Amino acid sequence: MKIASLLICLIACINGIHAQVFTIKDGSVNTGSGMFYDSGGKDGKYSGGENFVLTVNAGSENRNLVMNFTKFTLAEGDWLSVYDGNSTDAAQIDIFSNKNPLNGDLKASNSALTFVFHSESGNLGDGWEAYILSDTKSSQHTLLKGHSEGGVLLIYSLRGLKNENDAEFLNSQLMKLDYVHNSEVHFLDENIFVTVSSEEYTFKIKDFILSLESELGYKISIDFLRSENRAHNDSN
């Protein structure tokens, strides 16, 4: 599992350089994909005396929001409180700290999560890194059903696609590849889910989709977000 996690992070660093990036601040953001960091960003540290409230919204009530935390390191006394909704009036999921770290998937019961971050004066910390994902509730059911035979699920963000017909075209072309077990291209959610037999196809999928720009007649942008071992997940 440690080797797999390191591989996922390595691929994300190489392929996800141009993904949408959001840092903790006061306010709200609407996005179906991207990266979420503390105020220090990817490589920096957050500062002491910070107090922020940020709502991350998937943009539609028909979308499920998932935040996958791959790094979480806070200084003593600092904390991140998470609420299951678009304000602090929603149900509190938990308060995370160095003694109660946040790792893995954080799933909203709807389309939004609200984060409240506090750091003590004088503290510095490495903070966190999380992948932002969303998909429609109907497509999530289809994906889980389609991936019951196992394999590796590759998840990408996709921006620039102009309509549903082009999404269907990309999906039909992906399904023609011998190494693709199943795929779902979501126009509104701006993401792609592809199940393959091995993680070695991560780069090939991205290159293949970009090669279809000539047939689409315009440019698109695709970034790898993460992978999931479906065989492992389905066995639990």
N, C-alpha and C positions, 0 to 999 in steps of 0.2 A: 504493500500500500504506500509506503514512503517513497519508493522508486517511482510508482505511478503518479503520485502527487507532484514530485519534482519534475517529471516529464511534462505534466499538464502546465505547470508554471513556466517551464522553459519555452514551450510552444506558444503560450499566451504572450510571453515577453517578446518573442520574435514576430509573431503574427498580429498581435493586438496593439502595435505601436500607435495606430491611427484611430483607435476606438474612441468614442465619446468619453470624456473624462469629467467627473463631478467630484467636488470636494465638499466637506461639511461646511455649512454656512447657514445664516438665517434666511428662510424663505421656502420655496418649493421648486421642484423640477418635474417635468413631464418627459419620460423616456421609457422605451421598451428594451433598451440594451445599453451597455457601456460599462465603465469602471467607476467605483465609488471609493474615495479615499478620505482620510482625515485631512486637516487643513494643510499638512505638509506635502500632500501629493504622493506620488509614487515613491520617491527616494528621500524626501525630507522628513522632518519631525514636526509634530504639532507643538504649540507653545503653551505656556502656563497662563492661567486666567481666562481661558476660553469658555464661552457659554453660547451654544448654538442650538437652534431648533430648525430642522430641515425635514420636509415631507417629500418623499419620492413617490411619484404617481405614475402608473403604467399608461395613463392617458385615456382609459376607457373602463367602465364598470364591467365589461365583458372580458377583461384581461386579468390573469393571475400574475402577481408580482412575486418574484423570487430573487433574493440576494444571497449569493454564494460567497461566504467569507473564507479567504485562504490565508490571511494573516491578521493577527489581533494581539497587540502588545501595548498595554496602557501602564503609566506610572502609578505608583501607590497613591490612592485617594482619588484618582480620576475614574470616570464612569461614562457609559453609553447606555441610555435608556431607550427602549424601542416600544412603540405603540402600534397596534394592529388597525391602522386606519389613517385618515388624512388630518388628524390633529391629536393633541395630547388628551383630548376627551375620550378617545378610543381606549379599548382595553389594553392594559400594559402587558407586553409579552414577557419582558424581564429587564433587569438592570445588569449590564455586563461590565466586568472589571478585570484586573489582573488575577483576581481570585476566582472569577467566574467568566472565563474567556468565551468569546463568540467564535465558533468554528463550524464550517459547513453551511448547509442551506438554512436560510431564514425565510419562511414562507408566510405571505399575507393571506388572510382568509378572503380578501377582496383585492382591489387594485392598488392599494397604497400602504406604505409604512412611514411612520414618523419617528425621527431620531432626535434625541436630546443628548447633547454632549457637554460634559463639564470637566475642566482640568484645573487642578489646584495651582495657585500662584507659585511661580518658580519651577514648575514641573516641565519636563520635556519627555516626549515619548515617540516611539516608532509608529504608533497608531494602527491602522488597519488597511486592508485591501479587500475589495469585494467585487464580484461580477454581478451586473444587473441583468436579469432575464425577465421576460414576460411572454405569455402565450394565451390565446383564447381558451376559455374553459372547454369548448367543444373539441378543439384541436388537441388539448392535453389528453383527453380520453382516447382519441384516435392514436396518438403517439404511443401511449402506454400499451394499448392493445397490439399495435403493430410491432413493438419491440419485445414481445413476450418470448421470442426465441433466443434472445441474448444478443451479443455483439457489443460494439462500442458506439455510443451515441455521441456524435460531434455536433456542437452547437455554435452557430455563427451569428453575428449581427450583419444585417444587409440593408444598405441605404442607397437611395437613388432609383429604386424600382418604381415604375410609373403607374402600373395598374395590375389588377387581378389576373388578367389574361397573360401578362408577362410572367407572373408568379407561377401560373400553371405550366407555362412553357418551360421555365427553369426546372420545375419539378419533374416534368415528363422526360427531360434530357438526363437528369440525374438518375432516374429509374432505369435508364438504358445501360448504365454502367454495370459491369459484371460484379464489381466489388461492393455495390450499394444494395443493402437489404431493404431499406425503406427510407423515404424522405418526406418532409413536409416543408414547403416554402410559404411563409406567412407574410403577405403583403402589408397588412395593417400593423402587425407587430414588429415588422422589420427584422425578422430572424429566420434562420433555417435550421432544421433538425435533420441530421442524416445519420443513419445507422449503417456501419460498415463492420467488417470482420476484424479489422486491426487499426490501431491508432496511426499506423504508418501512412494511411491515406489522407491524413489531415491536410497536408499541403496540396495533394493532388486534387482534392475537392475544391479548394479555394481557386487553384489555377484553372480548373475546368470551368467553373462558373464565370470567371473573368474572361475566358476564351469565347464565351457566348455573347460578349458585348457587341460584336460585329453583327450578329443576327438580331439583337435587340435594337440596334441603331443608336445606342447612347451608352454613356459610362455609368457604371455602378461601383459601389464600394462594399467590400466584404472583409470582415475581421473575425478571426477565430476567438471564441470566448472560453470554452472549456469542453471537457469530455466526461462521459460517465460510462463506467463498465456496467452495461445492462445485465450481463449474466450474473455479476456479483450482487447487484441491487435486487434482482428478481428472486434471488435465492434466500433473501432475508424476509 
